Amino acid sequence: LDRRINFIPTDYKTMRHIPAYESFVRERYERCLDLYLCPRFERNRLNIDPESLVPKLPSANELRPYPTTVGVTYFGHTGRVRALAISPTGELLASGGDDQIVRIWEVDTGRCLATYNVKRLLG
């Protein structure tokens, strides 16, 4: 056999005992530390005031979930009104209450168009 280098294989117990790997683990560890501790670019931190990120909330008076003015008043039920239903067109309103009467109202004017006594219908 024609070999350039006279190489005789040697048996080593572990990879770290091979002479080429003598300081391999240490060098790899230090390289990883360098990459971890020294980023490749410097990040500029933004100078933002945390208070400026909080939105300005309206006052409690502006957050009322109900209207404060009366547009139309519907008179007719003698007890509490327990149920309301609006027609798909938004023109009619049905209300039912403790007086066991269902009334059909015209939404724009507040005029009662029909009255149904539910107690008498149910028996």
C-alpha positions, 0 to 999 in steps of 0.5 A: 500500500502506498500511503502518504502518511504512516498512520496507525489507528489508536484506540481511545476510551472517549472522544475527549481523550483524542489529542485533537479534542483536548480543549474542544469542549472548553473552546466550544463552551467559551464560544457559546458564551461569547455569542450569548453575552456579546450580541452581534448588534447593539439594540437601542432602547426606546425611552418611552414614558409608561404613563403615555401608553395608558389611554386617557379614559373618559369620566364616569359621567360620560360612560353611562350605559343608558340615555338621560333624556326621554324621547317617547313615553309609552303609557298604558301598563298598570304594573311593571313591564317584564318583556319587550320585543321590537319588530325587524323593521323597527316600526313596532314594539310589543310589551308585556307586563304584570297586568297580563296584557300585551300591547303593540306600540308604534315606536315613533309616536308612542301610540298603542295600536293593539291590546291583548289580554293574555290572561283571558286567552290562556284561560 
